[in-house]
Amino acid sequence: MSSNGGVIHDIGFRHYDGPRLGRGYLIRSLYVESLRGCYGLGRSAKSKIMPFLLLTVLVAPAVIIAVVAGVTSMKKLPVDYVGYMFALESAIAIFLAAQAPATVSRDLRFRVMPLYLSRPLSRNDYVAAKYGAMSTALFILIAVPQTVLFIGALLAKMSFWPNAKDWAAGLLGALLLSLVLAGIGLLIASITPRRGFGVAAVITVLLLLSLVSGALASLADINGHPDLAGYFALLNPVSLVQGVLHWLVDADVSYPQPPPGTTGGLVFTAAMFVVIAGCYTLLLARYRKVSAS
């Protein structure tokens, strides 16, 4: 008891003597939670409706094709694995538009970045975890229906190696498309803390790029400039990946002209890596401006 009537209380604080899991654990935890969040896991039932509905939209046709192939004893699938991915690109774009803002805009809106950065977690770690989670979520969305097609082909007793080779090409395409779209979606979504604005912005940008690229390619092709028509596909992230896959695995393209020869293939591949690296770099620059206090 002090002379002025004050009392010192022992409230039981002790030093932490348990394991310190470190920065790597923080990055993995943020990655896992962000990935789960892309599918609404750990959140309300309402948050699960959109991602699982879109996953069903992509998987259902694959299941139907697999069943029909088995019943009718088809010798070959009516659609190739890469082609199936691009045939449902609208559903993939909607998933990206819905989940990219949910992955990053929520943190900005509720100002939780200072909480993340108060730990041994750097801004670079945050971007890496979010980019990895969004890319993985997209890869799962695209790869699952392709895998269903592959299993269906095996159950229908189709040739193993041709299907395995095409399935591997499909998974490569899923990986490349996931990396490209994740970077673009997260970069756009990180600009605004409002999820609704982020959704609209992602959809608008992807739609405009697709329309402008398709219109310019068609005009160039009609006017007798097939090489130029092929290069206009660089403006659309989806057709950009299509061009790379056409060069690497001879996949079909859905726009007027494919990349012109080896030079075109190299240009498309280089442009794809520039897009991925550029989006990642711009994300890092964006989060360097986010206040940590």
N, C-alpha and C positions, 0 to 999 in steps of 0.2 A: 504494500500500500504506500503510495507516494504522499508527500505532504499536502498536495492540492486535491487529494481525493481520487486520483486516477487509479485504475486497476489494470494490470497486464494479464490477459487471458491466453491460455494455451489452446488454440483451436485445431491443433492436430496436423498442421502442414508438415509434410515430410518430403525429402528429396526422392525423385523417381529413380528407382534402382533396376527397373525392368529393361528389356531389350530395346534398343533404338534402331528402328527398321530403316531409317535413312531416306534419302532422296529417291532412290530407285523404287522403293515401295510406294511412295507418294505418287510417282508418275504412273505406276501400274494401277494403283487404286483409282486415280482420276480417269485413266483410259478405260478400265472395266466399268466404272459407274457411268461414264459418258456413252459407252457402247450399249449398256443395258438401257439407258435413257432413250436411245434412238428407237428402241422397240417398246418403250413404255414400261419396262420391267422395274419394279420398285416404285412405281407411280400409280396414279389412280387408274381405274378401269377405262375411263374415257381416253387416257393417253395411249392405251394399247390398241384402240379401235383402228386408227388410220394405218399404222405400220403393219399390223397383222392382216388387215384387209388388203393392202397392196401386195403383201407377200402371198396371200391367197390368190390374188389376181394373176400373179406371175406363175405360181405353181400349178393352178388348176388346169390350164391348157396342156401343160407338160404331162400331168397325170392322165388326161383324156387321150393324148397322143400315145402314151405308153400302153394304156389299156387296149386301144384300137389296134396298135401294132402287134400286141400279143394275141388278140382274138383272131385277127386276120392273117397272122403269120407273115407279116411284112419282112422283106429282106433288107430293107433300108428305111430309116426314119424319113418321114415326109419333109422334115425341116432340119437343117444342120444346127449345131449348138451355137455357133456365133450368130447365125441369122436369127435364131429364136431370141437372143438377147436384144438385138436391135429392133426386132418386130414389136417389142413391148417397152420401147424406150420412154414412152409417155408416162407409164406407171413408175419407172425409175426416176424420171424428172420430178414427178409429184412427191415421191418419197424424199428426195433431196430437198425440195422446197419446203416440205413440212418439218423435216428433222434437223436441217442445218441451223435454222434460227433457234430451235429448241436446244441445240447443243451449245451455242455460244451467246445468243442474245439474252437468254435468261440470266446469265451471270452478270452481264452488263446492266441489265435493267434493275436487278436487285442489289447491285453493287457489292458482290461477294468477292471480287478480285482482290481487295486488300486482305481478305481472310486467306485466300490461296497463297498470296505472296508474303504473308507473315511467316510462312513455314520455309524450309529449305527448298522451295519450289520456285524456279525461275520462270520468267515469261516464256523463254524458249521451251522449257519443259511443258508448260501449259499448252502451247501451240502444238507441240509434238504429240501430246496425249489426245488432244481434240481432233487433230488431223488423222491420227491413227484410228481413233474410234469411228469417225465418220466414214473413212475409207473401208474399214472392216465391216461396218453395217451395210454399206452398199455392196460390198463383195458377197456377203451372205445372201442378200436379196437377189443378186444375179446368179450366184453359183448354185444355190439350192435347186431351182428349177432345171438347170442344166444337168445336175447330178441325178435328178428324177428321170430325165430323158435317158441318161446313160444306163441307169438301173433298168428302166423299161426295155431298152435295147438288148441288154443282157438276158432279161427274163424272156424276151421274144426270140432268144437264141440267134441273134444277129452276130456277125463277125466281131470278135473282141477287139483286135488290134486297130482296125479302121475306126471303130467307135471310140476306143481309148485315145487315139491320136486326135480325133476331132474334139473330144471332151476336154483334153488338155489345152487345145487351141481356144476352146470356149472359156476355160478358166483363166488363161492368159488375157483374153479380151476383157473378162470380168475384172481382173486386177487393174489393167490399164485404165479402163473406163472409170473404175472406182476412184483411182488416184486423181484423175483429171477432174471429175465432177465434184469430188469432195473439196478439192482446193478452191474451185470456183464458187461453190455453194457457201463454204465457210467464210471466204473473203467477203462476199456480198453481205452475208448475214451479220458479220462482225461490225459493219458500218453503223447499224442501228440497234438500239436496245429494245425496240418494239418488235415482237415476234410477227405480228400481222404484216407490218411493213417489210420485214425480212422475207416472209413467204411470197408476197407479191413481187418483190424485187428479184428474187431468184427465178421465179416463173417468167417474169417479163424479159429478163436478160437472156435466158435460154431460148425463149420463143423468138425473140428478135434476131438472135444469132442464127437460129435455124432458118428463119424466113429470108433474111438477107443473104445468107450463104446459098440457099437453094435458088433464089431468084437470080443472083448473079451467075451462078454456075449454069443455069438453064439458058440465060441470055447468051453467055459466051459459047455454049455448045450449039445453039441455034445459029449463031453468026459465024460458025466455022472455026472456032478456037477451042478445040477439045483439051489441049494442055492447060490453057488458062482456066477452063471450066473445072478441071481437076484440082487446080491450086486454090480455087475459091472455097473448096471444102475445108480448108484450113481455118475458116472463120467460125465454124461450128464445132464445138468440142466433141460431139458425138460422131460426126463424119470425119473428124480428125483421127479419132481412134479407129474408125472403120478403115481409113486409108492406111494406117500403120498395119492393121491386121491383113489387109489385102496384100501388102508387100511381104509380110512375114509368113503368112499361112495360106495365101491365095483365097481369102474370104471374099464373098460377094459384097458389093457396095450398093447402097440404095439411092445414090445421087448420080447425075448424068455421066460423069467420067471418073475413073479411078486415078490415083496418082500416076503421072506419066513416067513409067520405067523406074529404073534403080535410083536415078536422081530424085524423082518424086518421092519414092519411098524413104530415102534418107532425109529429105526435107521434112516430110511429115513426122518422122520419128524424132528428129531434132526439135521440131516445133512442139511436139507433145511433151518432151522433157523440159523445154523452156516454160511451157504453161505450168507444169507441176512445180518446178523450182521457183518460178516467178510468183505463183500464188502463195507458196510457203514463205518466201522472202517478204512479200507484202503483208502477210499475216503477222510475221514477226515485227515488222515496222509498225503495224497497227497497234499491237499490244504493248509496244514500247511507249506509246502515247497514253495508255490507260493508267489512270492514277492509282497508286498503291496505298493511298491514304483516304 
